[in-house]
Amino acid sequence: MKQQTEVRKNDILLGPLERPALQWLAAHMPPSINSDTLTIIGILGSLLTLASFIIVGRTGGPLRNYWVLIACFGYVVNWFGDSLDGTLARYRHMERPNYGYFIDHSVDGFTAVCMFLGFGFAGISRLDITLAAAIGYLLMMITVFLKTKVTGVFEMTTIKLGPTEMRLMAIIFSLVNYFIGVKNVSLPIFGNQTYGTLVIAIIALILYVYYLVETIRISIKLEKFDAEKLAHRKAKEAKKLAKAQLKLAKADAKAAKKKKKQAVEDLPDIA
């Protein structure tokens, strides 16, 4: 199997704070905890968030708000497991590049689905809008992975917003609902919608625009690169063909000269 290699580019907004924190946690992590354990913890955090939001949608009164706080705690648990697993592997020099790359980003997709579906099941946003946003997020992930394949650079974000920032915004979004509840806004054409629906719709639009812009931008860049590479290859092939034709022409000339010389030698001696 081919080794997965790429240059990691992670210039997220919270990177200067997150990286030292993850290094400290990795240095103080008990030996019994490994990267796989942390990955499982991250998955459990996603499930806790989703389950809590489902309960929020089925619960009324003050108890509903407590489950919103538990959902926020699930985001923190997910960050702890998902962000620290790779850092711990690198800190202990126990990297498994192919396995880690595959598992980590498979779990990222699952986490995104849990996050968006949670808002829909909680009634914070319309479920169909959250599904559209989830599709947009997965399209963005596909774009990142395809860019990694064709450029060799794993660029987590081009707008300084990565998974950590997304979790933080989700927590803030959830806490707003905790403090003021689900409110409606009147929109032209669409009528009364929860402000959560409006926010998620805007996020979905941004994700689709990102997908479209990046697809066009990278396509133009790759087309230019491949065109230059193709032109270079065609020039090399033309040079090789011209060299072969010249060699063949010389061989033909040499053969014709030899044949002419042989014909002269075969003439009868009439002297």
C-alpha positions in Angstrom: 0.0 0.0 0.0 1.2 3.5 -0.9 2.5 5.5 2.0 0.3 8.6 2.7 2.6 11.6 2.8 1.7 15.3 2.7 2.7 18.6 4.1 0.4 19.7 6.8 -0.7 23.4 6.7 -2.7 24.3 9.9 -2.9 28.0 10.3 -6.2 28.1 12.1 -7.2 31.1 14.2 -6.9 29.4 17.5 -3.7 27.5 16.5 -1.3 29.6 18.7 -3.4 28.7 21.8 -4.4 25.2 20.8 -1.0 23.8 19.9 0.8 24.5 23.2 -2.3 23.2 25.1 -2.3 20.0 23.1 1.5 19.6 23.6 1.1 20.0 27.4 -1.8 17.5 27.5 0.2 15.0 25.5 3.2 15.4 27.8 1.0 14.7 30.9 -1.1 11.9 29.4 -1.0 8.6 31.3 0.9 5.8 29.5 -2.3 3.7 29.6 -4.0 6.2 27.3 -3.1 5.9 23.6 -4.3 7.5 20.4 -7.0 5.0 19.8 -8.4 5.6 23.2 -8.6 9.3 22.5 -10.3 8.7 19.2 -13.0 6.7 20.9 -13.3 9.5 23.5 -13.9 11.9 20.6 -16.6 9.7 19.1 -18.3 9.4 22.5 -18.2 13.2 22.8 -20.0 13.5 19.4 -22.6 10.9 20.4 -23.1 12.7 23.8 -23.8 16.0 21.9 -26.2 14.4 19.5 -28.1 12.5 22.2 -28.3 15.6 24.4 -29.8 17.7 21.5 -32.3 14.9 20.8 -33.4 15.1 24.4 -33.5 18.9 24.2 -36.0 18.5 21.4 -38.2 16.2 23.5 -37.9 18.1 26.8 -39.5 21.3 28.1 -38.9 23.5 31.1 -35.6 24.2 32.9 -34.4 20.7 32.3 -34.2 21.4 28.6 -31.5 24.0 29.2 -29.4 21.6 31.3 -29.2 19.2 28.4 -28.0 22.1 26.2 -25.1 22.5 28.6 -24.4 18.7 28.4 -24.4 19.0 24.6 -21.7 21.8 25.0 -19.7 19.5 27.3 -19.9 16.9 24.5 -18.2 19.3 22.1 -15.4 19.8 24.6 -15.0 16.0 25.0 -15.0 15.6 21.3 -12.3 18.3 20.9 -10.2 16.6 23.6 -10.2 13.2 21.9 -10.2 14.3 18.3 -7.5 17.0 18.5 -5.2 15.2 20.9 -5.0 11.7 19.3 -2.7 12.8 16.5 -0.7 15.1 18.8 -0.1 12.2 21.3 1.0 9.9 18.5 3.6 12.4 17.2 4.7 13.2 20.8 5.4 9.6 21.5 6.8 8.9 18.0 4.1 6.3 17.5 2.7 7.7 14.2 0.7 5.5 11.9 0.2 7.9 8.9 -2.2 5.9 6.7 -4.3 4.5 9.6 -4.4 7.8 11.4 -5.3 9.8 8.3 -8.1 7.5 7.4 -9.6 7.1 10.9 -9.2 10.7 11.9 -11.0 12.2 8.9 -13.7 9.4 8.9 -14.5 10.4 12.4 -14.5 14.1 11.5 -17.3 13.4 9.0 -19.3 11.6 11.6 -18.8 14.4 14.1 -20.0 17.0 11.6 -23.2 15.0 10.9 -23.8 14.7 14.7 -23.3 18.4 15.1 -25.7 19.6 12.4 -28.3 16.9 13.1 -28.2 17.8 16.8 -29.4 21.4 16.0 -32.2 20.0 13.8 -33.4 17.5 16.4 -33.3 20.1 19.1 -35.6 22.4 17.2 -33.0 25.1 17.2 -33.0 25.0 13.4 -35.2 23.3 10.7 -34.0 19.7 10.1 -33.9 20.1 6.3 -31.7 23.2 6.7 -29.3 21.4 9.0 -29.1 18.5 6.6 -28.2 20.9 3.8 -25.5 22.4 6.0 -24.2 18.9 6.8 -23.9 18.2 3.1 -22.1 21.5 2.5 -19.6 20.6 5.3 -19.0 17.1 3.8 -18.5 18.7 0.4 -15.9 21.0 2.0 -14.1 18.0 3.5 -14.1 16.2 0.2 -12.5 19.4 -1.4 -9.8 19.4 1.3 -9.0 15.7 0.8 -8.9 16.1 -3.0 -6.6 19.1 -2.7 -4.3 17.0 -0.5 -4.2 14.3 -3.1 -3.4 16.5 -6.1 -1.2 19.1 -4.4 0.5 17.1 -1.6 -0.5 19.8 0.9 -3.0 19.0 3.7 -4.6 22.4 4.0 -7.1 22.2 6.9 -8.5 25.6 6.1 -8.0 28.6 3.8 -10.0 31.0 6.0 -8.4 30.3 9.4 -11.5 28.4 10.5 -10.9 24.7 11.3 -12.7 22.0 13.4 -11.7 23.7 16.7 -13.2 27.0 15.6 -16.3 25.2 14.3 -16.8 23.6 17.7 -16.3 26.9 19.5 -19.0 28.5 17.3 -21.3 25.6 17.9 -20.8 26.0 21.7 -21.5 29.7 21.5 -24.5 29.1 19.3 -25.9 26.5 21.8 -25.3 28.8 24.8 -27.2 31.6 23.1 -30.1 29.2 23.0 -29.5 28.4 26.6 -29.8 32.0 27.7 -32.5 33.4 25.4 -34.2 30.3 24.1 -35.4 29.7 20.5 -36.7 32.9 19.0 -38.4 33.5 15.6 -37.5 36.0 13.0 -39.7 37.2 10.1 -38.0 36.7 6.7 -39.2 37.8 3.3 -40.6 34.9 1.2 -39.7 32.4 3.9 -41.9 33.8 6.6 -41.3 33.1 10.3 -38.2 31.0 11.0 -36.1 30.4 14.1 -33.0 32.6 14.2 -31.1 29.3 14.4 -32.5 28.3 11.0 -31.3 31.6 9.6 -27.8 31.1 11.1 -27.5 27.5 9.9 -28.7 28.6 6.4 -26.0 31.3 6.3 -23.4 28.7 7.3 -24.7 26.3 4.6 -24.5 29.0 2.0 -20.9 29.8 3.0 -19.9 26.2 2.8 -21.4 25.8 -0.7 -19.7 29.0 -1.9 -16.4 27.7 -0.4 -16.8 24.4 -2.2 -17.6 26.1 -5.5 -14.8 28.7 -5.3 -12.2 26.2 -4.2 -13.2 23.8 -6.9 -12.9 26.5 -9.6 -9.7 27.9 -8.1 -7.9 24.6 -7.8 -9.2 23.5 -11.2 -7.7 26.5 -12.9 -4.4 26.0 -11.0 -4.3 22.3 -11.9 -5.3 22.9 -15.6 -2.4 25.4 -15.9 0.0 23.0 -14.2 -1.0 20.0 -16.3 -1.0 22.1 -19.5 2.6 23.1 -18.8 3.5 19.6 -17.9 1.8 18.3 -21.1 3.6 20.8 -23.3 6.9 19.9 -21.7 6.2 16.2 -22.3 5.1 16.8 -25.9 8.3 18.9 -26.6 10.4 16.1 -25.1 8.6 13.5 -27.2 9.0 15.7 -30.4 12.7 16.1 -29.6 13.1 12.3 -29.1 11.2 11.7 -32.4 13.3 14.2 -34.3 16.4 12.5 -32.9 15.2 9.1 -33.9 14.3 10.3 -37.4 17.7 11.9 -37.8 19.4 8.7 -36.7 17.2 6.8 -39.2 18.0 9.2 -42.0 21.8 8.8 -41.3 21.3 5.1 -41.3 19.5 5.2 -44.7 22.1 7.5 -46.1 24.9 5.2 -45.0 23.0 2.2 -46.4 22.5 4.0 -49.8 26.2 5.0 -49.9 27.2 1.4 -49.2 24.8 0.1 -51.8 26.2 2.6 -54.4 29.8 1.5 -53.6 28.8 -2.1 -54.0 27.2 -1.4 -57.3 30.4 0.3 -58.6 32.5 -2.7 -57.5 30.2 -5.1 -59.3 30.7 -3.3 -62.6 32.5 -5.5 -65.2 36.2 -4.7 -66.0 36.3 -3.7 -69.7 39.9 -2.7 -69.9 
